[in-house]
Amino acid sequence: MDAFKKIDKEEIPSQEPKIVAEFRIVPTANPREAFLEDYHHCCLCGSELIFTHNTNFLTLEVKEEAFCSACNIRTKQDQHRLQ
């Protein structure tokens, strides 16, 4: 009579499927958008940079500076030649 022992519902393993792994595919930005995002945002805090351009028409140069208002630092300084 032991072969016909009653089994409680708690003893029966669940037949529901179990999630082993989950993949979330996030679309990435194209290289141009990624470059512009890095160029226009602070590398320390991520806030938007403030750009200033000073043009010197005698030497035909433009001095470009980027400033982060959140960090109070100057992050970029470039000089460009006018043609």
Z-matrix of the N, CA and C atoms (Angstrom, degrees):
N
C 1 1.428
C 2 1.527 1 112.31
N 3 1.307 2 117.39 1 -11.62
C 4 1.461 3 119.85 2 179.45
C 5 1.526 4 111.88 3 -68.03
N 6 1.309 5 119.34 4 -24.05
C 7 1.457 6 122.45 5 -178.62
C 8 1.524 7 111.00 6 -70.05
N 9 1.291 8 119.17 7 -21.35
C 10 1.453 9 123.07 8 -178.77
C 11 1.529 10 112.45 9 -103.04
N 12 1.302 11 115.80 10 31.14
C 13 1.458 12 121.30 11 -178.67
C 14 1.529 13 109.57 12 -66.98
N 15 1.311 14 117.00 13 139.51
C 16 1.457 15 121.63 14 178.84
C 17 1.522 16 109.88 15 -74.28
N 18 1.335 17 115.98 16 139.99
C 19 1.466 18 122.02 17 179.83
C 20 1.520 19 108.12 18 -111.70
N 21 1.331 20 115.47 19 130.09
C 22 1.461 21 120.11 20 176.55
C 23 1.520 22 109.86 21 -72.30
N 24 1.329 23 116.91 22 160.13
C 25 1.469 24 121.22 23 178.65
C 26 1.514 25 111.34 24 -66.27
N 27 1.318 26 118.30 25 -27.77
C 28 1.465 27 121.46 26 -179.74
C 29 1.516 28 111.85 27 -69.60
N 30 1.301 29 117.86 28 -25.97
C 31 1.461 30 121.65 29 -178.28
C 32 1.521 31 112.41 30 -81.51
N 33 1.332 32 118.75 31 -18.66
C 34 1.464 33 121.99 32 -178.60
C 35 1.529 34 108.45 33 -81.44
N 36 1.342 35 117.51 34 126.69
C 37 1.467 36 118.67 35 177.93
C 38 1.523 37 110.65 36 -67.24
N 39 1.303 38 115.67 37 145.72
C 40 1.454 39 121.94 38 -177.84
C 41 1.524 40 110.49 39 -68.38
N 42 1.315 41 116.21 40 139.05
C 43 1.454 42 121.98 41 179.55
C 44 1.523 43 111.91 42 -94.88
N 45 1.348 44 118.01 43 4.66
C 46 1.453 45 121.73 44 179.88
C 47 1.529 46 109.78 45 -74.53
N 48 1.342 47 117.42 46 144.12
C 49 1.466 48 119.19 47 178.66
C 50 1.531 49 110.56 48 -67.66
N 51 1.314 50 115.68 49 143.17
C 52 1.454 51 120.89 50 180.00
C 53 1.521 52 108.94 51 -108.55
N 54 1.336 53 116.29 52 140.50
C 55 1.461 54 121.52 53 178.99
C 56 1.524 55 108.67 54 -81.57
N 57 1.316 56 115.74 55 121.15
C 58 1.461 57 120.91 56 179.19
C 59 1.520 58 110.05 57 -93.53
N 60 1.317 59 117.80 58 -44.03
C 61 1.459 60 122.51 59 -179.99
C 62 1.523 61 108.50 60 -146.91
N 63 1.321 62 115.00 61 151.53
C 64 1.459 63 120.28 62 179.79
C 65 1.516 64 108.01 63 -132.89
N 66 1.318 65 117.22 64 129.79
C 67 1.453 66 122.44 65 -179.44
C 68 1.522 67 108.99 66 -111.79
N 69 1.305 68 115.63 67 130.96
C 70 1.462 69 120.65 68 175.54
C 71 1.517 70 107.38 69 -118.06
N 72 1.295 71 116.02 70 114.58
C 73 1.455 72 121.47 71 -178.33
C 74 1.520 73 108.14 72 -94.12
N 75 1.325 74 115.49 73 117.36
C 76 1.451 75 122.05 74 -179.27
C 77 1.524 76 107.62 75 -106.69
N 78 1.328 77 117.85 76 124.13
C 79 1.465 78 118.46 77 179.56
C 80 1.529 79 110.63 78 -65.17
N 81 1.321 80 115.45 79 135.18
C 82 1.459 81 120.13 80 179.81
C 83 1.519 82 110.09 81 -93.92
N 84 1.314 83 114.91 82 154.38
C 85 1.460 84 120.28 83 178.27
C 86 1.519 85 109.50 84 -73.94
N 87 1.318 86 116.00 85 152.82
C 88 1.449 87 118.35 86 177.34
C 89 1.536 88 108.57 87 -70.81
N 90 1.325 89 119.03 88 163.66
C 91 1.471 90 121.37 89 -175.58
C 92 1.526 91 113.91 90 -57.81
N 93 1.313 92 117.54 91 -34.56
C 94 1.473 93 120.13 92 179.68
C 95 1.525 94 111.07 93 -65.35
N 96 1.330 95 116.89 94 -45.79
C 97 1.460 96 120.76 95 179.21
C 98 1.521 97 111.40 96 -65.48
N 99 1.329 98 117.93 97 -37.71
C 100 1.465 99 121.33 98 178.26
C 101 1.526 100 110.75 99 -64.93
N 102 1.339 101 117.16 100 -40.80
C 103 1.466 102 121.07 101 178.46
C 104 1.527 103 110.88 102 -63.98
N 105 1.334 104 116.96 103 -46.27
C 106 1.456 105 120.39 104 -179.75
C 107 1.524 106 112.01 105 -64.42
N 108 1.320 107 117.07 106 -36.00
C 109 1.465 108 120.91 107 176.59
C 110 1.534 109 110.61 108 -63.37
N 111 1.328 110 117.38 109 -44.01
C 112 1.465 111 121.21 110 178.31
C 113 1.522 112 111.70 111 -68.04
N 114 1.316 113 117.49 112 -36.77
C 115 1.462 114 121.84 113 -175.96
C 116 1.527 115 112.10 114 -70.97
N 117 1.333 116 117.00 115 -37.24
C 118 1.463 117 121.11 116 -173.19
C 119 1.524 118 114.06 117 -95.57
N 120 1.341 119 118.15 118 -0.14
C 121 1.462 120 120.21 119 -178.42
C 122 1.527 121 110.44 120 -125.62
N 123 1.323 122 115.78 121 149.73
C 124 1.467 123 123.16 122 -177.99
C 125 1.530 124 110.01 123 -64.44
N 126 1.321 125 116.00 124 137.97
C 127 1.457 126 120.23 125 -179.60
C 128 1.534 127 111.60 126 -77.56
N 129 1.331 128 118.28 127 -15.85
C 130 1.465 129 121.10 128 -179.60
C 131 1.526 130 112.76 129 -92.54
N 132 1.333 131 116.61 130 -49.38
C 133 1.465 132 118.81 131 -174.27
C 134 1.525 133 113.66 132 -114.01
N 135 1.323 134 118.51 133 -16.04
C 136 1.462 135 121.48 134 177.94
C 137 1.516 136 115.14 135 88.22
N 138 1.339 137 118.23 136 0.97
C 139 1.467 138 118.46 137 178.27
C 140 1.525 139 110.70 138 -78.36
N 141 1.316 140 115.37 139 163.29
C 142 1.461 141 120.87 140 -174.93
C 143 1.532 142 110.55 141 -72.65
N 144 1.338 143 115.61 142 138.86
C 145 1.462 144 121.76 143 -178.51
C 146 1.526 145 110.84 144 -84.31
N 147 1.329 146 115.36 145 152.12
C 148 1.465 147 122.71 146 174.58
C 149 1.526 148 106.92 147 -105.61
N 150 1.331 149 116.79 148 121.78
C 151 1.463 150 121.97 149 -177.45
C 152 1.522 151 110.32 150 -101.21
N 153 1.338 152 115.89 151 139.99
C 154 1.465 153 121.90 152 171.60
C 155 1.515 154 108.09 153 -125.05
N 156 1.340 155 115.86 154 144.34
C 157 1.467 156 121.91 155 -179.93
C 158 1.523 157 108.40 156 -129.00
N 159 1.321 158 116.04 157 120.94
C 160 1.457 159 122.54 158 176.39
C 161 1.520 160 108.16 159 -110.65
N 162 1.325 161 116.35 160 119.63
C 163 1.467 162 121.51 161 -176.53
C 164 1.517 163 109.74 162 -104.11
N 165 1.327 164 115.04 163 129.96
C 166 1.459 165 122.38 164 175.62
C 167 1.529 166 106.64 165 -113.06
N 168 1.331 167 116.81 166 108.09
C 169 1.462 168 120.72 167 -175.81
C 170 1.528 169 112.00 168 -80.66
N 171 1.311 170 118.64 169 -15.08
C 172 1.469 171 120.45 170 176.09
C 173 1.521 172 111.18 171 -73.83
N 174 1.330 173 116.91 172 -43.36
C 175 1.472 174 120.30 173 179.39
C 176 1.529 175 111.91 174 -95.99
N 177 1.334 176 116.79 175 -2.39
C 178 1.468 177 123.39 176 -179.10
C 179 1.531 178 111.79 177 55.70
N 180 1.335 179 115.59 178 50.04
C 181 1.463 180 121.58 179 178.62
C 182 1.530 181 110.69 180 -130.80
N 183 1.311 182 115.37 181 150.13
C 184 1.457 183 122.56 182 174.39
C 185 1.523 184 107.26 183 -119.98
N 186 1.333 185 116.22 184 126.98
C 187 1.459 186 121.43 185 177.49
C 188 1.529 187 107.59 186 -101.91
N 189 1.330 188 115.92 187 119.26
C 190 1.457 189 122.44 188 -177.37
C 191 1.528 190 108.59 189 -109.29
N 192 1.323 191 116.28 190 130.27
C 193 1.459 192 121.50 191 177.50
C 194 1.523 193 109.21 192 -130.27
N 195 1.330 194 115.64 193 142.37
C 196 1.464 195 121.26 194 176.62
C 197 1.518 196 108.39 195 -117.52
N 198 1.338 197 115.52 196 135.85
C 199 1.461 198 122.03 197 -175.41
C 200 1.525 199 108.85 198 -129.67
N 201 1.329 200 116.19 199 135.69
C 202 1.461 201 121.13 200 176.19
C 203 1.521 202 107.95 201 -98.91
N 204 1.317 203 116.87 202 118.47
C 205 1.463 204 120.74 203 -178.58
C 206 1.531 205 111.82 204 -73.87
N 207 1.326 206 118.36 205 -24.36
C 208 1.467 207 121.03 206 -179.91
C 209 1.533 208 111.58 207 -78.04
N 210 1.350 209 116.46 208 -41.38
C 211 1.469 210 120.58 209 -178.57
C 212 1.530 211 112.86 210 -91.95
N 213 1.330 212 116.93 211 -15.56
C 214 1.465 213 123.13 212 -175.15
C 215 1.520 214 112.32 213 58.67
N 216 1.332 215 116.20 214 42.32
C 217 1.467 216 120.35 215 176.46
C 218 1.522 217 109.35 216 -128.70
N 219 1.329 218 115.10 217 155.58
C 220 1.460 219 121.64 218 173.63
C 221 1.524 220 106.69 219 -94.91
N 222 1.307 221 116.14 220 120.52
C 223 1.459 222 119.30 221 -173.72
C 224 1.516 223 113.51 222 -98.74
N 225 1.320 224 117.96 223 -30.58
C 226 1.466 225 120.50 224 -177.05
C 227 1.516 226 110.05 225 -135.27
N 228 1.335 227 114.61 226 144.58
C 229 1.467 228 120.34 227 175.36
C 230 1.527 229 106.26 228 -148.23
N 231 1.318 230 116.39 229 113.95
C 232 1.465 231 122.32 230 -179.09
C 233 1.516 232 110.04 231 -129.49
N 234 1.330 233 115.06 232 154.14
C 235 1.462 234 121.27 233 173.23
C 236 1.519 235 108.11 234 -122.55
N 237 1.317 236 114.71 235 134.28
C 238 1.477 237 120.56 236 -178.92
C 239 1.522 238 108.75 237 -123.76
N 240 1.314 239 115.33 238 142.98
C 241 1.463 240 121.17 239 176.99
C 242 1.517 241 109.70 240 -89.79
N 243 1.343 242 115.91 241 138.18
C 244 1.459 243 121.13 242 173.13
C 245 1.509 244 109.55 243 -85.02
N 246 1.301 245 116.86 244 147.90
C 247 1.468 246 119.72 245 179.58
C 248 1.504 247 110.90 246 -107.06
